[in-house]
């Protein structure tokens, strides 16, 4: 095979994967070019690249999915290769073909392989012909609503609706009955079209409580193919992975060999080049069923890197340059256990609603591997995926890897935008996960146990202490005795949806007392900086991190993140502002993709009225009261901000 040397790589992506690719490309001596949307003009991947090119407005369709703009950026900067990362155009055969026609090396499989295996319907046909067991379903060309419902009835509910053109849980819906099918079909198509530019879907029989097991594969242009073991990706929410680990607690040597052989056979049959992943469902009886193939590098590739000691991005670059795979199958070995979690800007307590905004304080631990592209003060835009970091631990045993990852998450500081940090800790600590028993039903089965615990009295007292001392106009904390008599400062604040009222008193000995009703807490401040406090309280010395942003205070204490709004000087909130007035307000920044009611319609409590799209996921907004729709304040395609009224209802 003729070598295809290249010298400068354009990374057609953003965020942490952009930095990850950049790191290896530079180590191998390649120059790097970044592309960016207006939302990312000052992002780390832009600042750290050799060259950077603006490719459009923030919405992905106008920037990171704009093939012509990316090809033009490569030509303008002299790049001779393109790495797509994952997501966006990574599994788009038209993009791979455009790179080829422009004389650019596409660091990934051929357009033909992407078309064959990147399309879920086509991939299942290919794998079925090869004798690989597949989940029963429908992959036909007739995409009409009636035909899809008819096929769903034939398969038998529950069924899964899946986008043919993508992954990451987008365009995927679990349907339990025929009545819910039409709305969920529309939603899946809309989400798929937004994320991948293709609203085509397939249907699959939903298998009860399976494991999600994937096999990492590599092929080259010399006919070689290997597998790098499995990853267990069973812990998911919204059909998107949250925790990945290897080896899988459910896969032994014999099953690993069988699944690996099937995966390698498929790669060789396709003449596949580059990194790929075959995904399977594994049932309780040890039978596995092919779901799809991802023709790209996976988000969770660091898990495999930890076990094998290999750099998978390096392998991608070498294979794309025409080199043979660096190792044969018998030269690949595995060591220890690795676990990865995806830290996301989302509210786990409210159905994992994506969150955007300013990350006021951001510090990641140094004891484990962390992949991220954030810094204190950075804005998280609403246009892209909610994942903001990956934390990966590797140790000799699963239990040690789990413990190290919990410790790393506890040390991580992310204040200003809600994240799932505490939720991830709860997952890792749960007895079912600790025992290696988690299936894809893990989060649904243990949702209540995984929720953040109620705010404790000690948390409220610490917040009351921090509200005045964290204020930008506060005087430095005085230590030692004071001749002044103690006086009470009334405080009022909102936390976890509840309003709390306290009194703060400074004693003559320099300590502080917080009174709330009949309860009282005494604090001695040991040390105080701009973002950390250390106190002596109830015979214990402990620390907390915090950041103040106007009337908002964010506190990380005892493993929990507390978001507080200072109401001490605010007017009491009206009933209209609390949602008791029949007004449906946007729960997040996003784009209106569906208005489901019209003026004059009668609605029930909980009935869907508007759907917003943010961070490539759809979010249904429902009526808070029963009544009649009196006004629609938005139209499809509108961009709305958090709190904007979208529908008005009269009771």
Helices and strands as residue ranges (DSSP letters): E 8-11, H 15-27, E 31-37, G 38-40, H 44-47, E 51-56, G 60-62, H 67-77, E 81-83, H 93-101, E 105-106, H 111-118, H 120-129, E 137-138, H 145-155, E 159-163, E 173-175, H 178-196, E 201-205, E 211-219, E 225-237, E 240-246, H 253-270, E 274-282, E 288-294, H 301-308, H 312-320, G 329-331, E 337-344, E 346-347, G 348-350, E 353-354, E 357-359, E 361-363, E 369-372, E 378-380, E 387-395, H 398-411, E 413-415, H 421-429, H 431-434, H 442-445, H 447-450, H 457-469, E 488-495, E 498-506, E 512-516, E 519-528, E 532-537, E 540-549, E 552-557, E 560-566, G 576-578, E 583-585, E 590-595, E 602-603, E 608-614, E 617-622, E 627-632, E 639-640, E 645-650
